[in-house]
Amino acid sequence: MREGSLEAPTRHPLRWQDPDFLDPVKLEAELRRVFDICHGCRRCFNLCDSFPRLFDLIDSSPTGELDGVNSAEFHKVEEACTLCDMCFLTKCPYVPPHAFDIDFPHLMLRARAVANHQKKPPLAERALAHTDRNGRLIAPVAPIANWASSRTNQPMRRLMERAAHLHHDAELPPYARKSFQSAARTAPTVNREAPAFGRKAVLYATCFVNYNDPGVGLAARAVLAHNGVETEIVYPRCCGMPLLEQGDIAAVAKAARVVSRALKPWVEKGYAIVIPVPSCALMLKFEWPLILPDDAAVKLLSQASYDLSEYVVDIARHEGLTPGMRKIDGRIVAHIACHARAQNMGPKAAELLRLLPDVDLKVIERCSGHGGAWGFRTDMFPVAMKVGRPVAREAKDAAILTSECPLAGRHIRQGVESQGAETLPELLTHPIELIARAYGLNG
């Protein structure tokens, strides 16, 4: 063992089917072991709200040590975790292969799994995690639903807060009347003169792009076709990230089996699987193989999957992009999503945007504070705004704001608004939309 864990971090498969995994007594023992090590290190004090909460509990205890903290208080630490993975990937010196063997996000996931096993989350919270069902039901009445969920409609938002525990001031994503799958039935013409002609890719739509923002998928498909890539749209179901946030690992495993088997024939035909939302890419590439380490279809899919920015940058590096992009005027501020960073592939969104001619680009690599449905919750939205305040300050000079994480971008823009900015930046859900704009492919 070398102090500081200079080796590359590795992750163990989740032992979620082991009876010990859901044993509350053994969970408490592991929480105490890990929390005591965190107390002695404190390197993560400024990363998110989980660690300040932990250290405050310890510092205000009678002994000033972890033994003075009642275990009943540990839920305060767990509930502040967004499962962003940044402590594991960028901060903790004690991750495997270090002998301390600390994986803080997966320990918080285990705590949620135990809580989920003991008592299911409230019905409204569980309903929010069924993104496919919600998308299908809301699409026919999307204008009404969007009117009801708008921040300007405070009477309705107050009712929603009481019923679904969604903070009345949180910026919720709107729904589209037509899904990405429906809007993309006619494939764009593939540019046979492009350097990358011959590549083939499946766009795994993701629930967000399919039901909330088809424009991201349409922009991705247009850019790929312009660069010679033949694409197909396949979307068996949601990847299960909202269920993972609630600790329902068995439901995530079910989603992994369904999606991996649906995409397996495409992988075997030589198609890359391209995913436009980083959280979903993280699931397919890394989380699913840790949940189902012996599943051959899951393993095959993980090896063939690419984050959207990663895939376009790969084309630029190996074949080169089709020329003809025009300059985008104004400062672009790009936020690198935590779940993009957790894929350990480098800042691909920044690399992608630097392909724009004469670009005025500012890159922010810091947590926006959001974290999926967590950031909408009545009790957590103020925390999300607090954690994201430094990012919002950095984004105030943007003419255009973008983030690979569709929820983070909205949250950052709301943070800019909360600081009294006279004008708000134009928000683009994903950097690929800027590439499409530069090519003149927006139509």
KAWOQUI-V718414 format. One record per run of one state. SS is the DSSP state (H for helix, E for strand, C for the rest). FROM is the first residue (numbers start at 1). TO is the last residue. If there is no record, write none. Layout:
ss=SS from=FROM to=TO
ss=SS from=FROM to=TO
This chain:
ss=C from=1 to=18
ss=H from=19 to=22
ss=C from=23 to=23
ss=H from=24 to=41
ss=C from=42 to=48
ss=H from=49 to=59
ss=C from=60 to=65
ss=H from=66 to=68
ss=C from=69 to=70
ss=H from=71 to=73
ss=C from=74 to=74
ss=H from=75 to=79
ss=C from=80 to=85
ss=H from=86 to=91
ss=C from=92 to=103
ss=H from=104 to=118
ss=C from=119 to=122
ss=H from=123 to=128
ss=C from=129 to=130
ss=H from=131 to=139
ss=C from=140 to=141
ss=H from=142 to=149
ss=C from=150 to=153
ss=H from=154 to=164
ss=C from=165 to=165
ss=E from=166 to=166
ss=C from=167 to=179
ss=H from=180 to=183
ss=C from=184 to=199
ss=E from=200 to=204
ss=C from=205 to=206
ss=H from=207 to=211
ss=C from=212 to=213
ss=H from=214 to=226
ss=C from=227 to=229
ss=E from=230 to=234
ss=C from=235 to=240
ss=H from=241 to=245
ss=C from=246 to=248
ss=H from=249 to=268
ss=C from=269 to=271
ss=E from=272 to=275
ss=C from=276 to=277
ss=H from=278 to=291
ss=C from=292 to=295
ss=H from=296 to=304
ss=E from=305 to=307
ss=H from=308 to=318
ss=C from=319 to=331
ss=E from=332 to=335
ss=C from=336 to=337
ss=H from=338 to=341
ss=C from=342 to=347
ss=H from=348 to=353
ss=C from=354 to=360
ss=E from=361 to=364
ss=C from=365 to=371
ss=H from=372 to=376
ss=E from=377 to=377
ss=C from=378 to=380
ss=H from=381 to=394
ss=C from=395 to=399
ss=E from=400 to=403
ss=C from=404 to=405
ss=H from=406 to=418
ss=C from=419 to=425
ss=E from=426 to=428
ss=C from=429 to=431
ss=H from=432 to=439
ss=C from=440 to=443
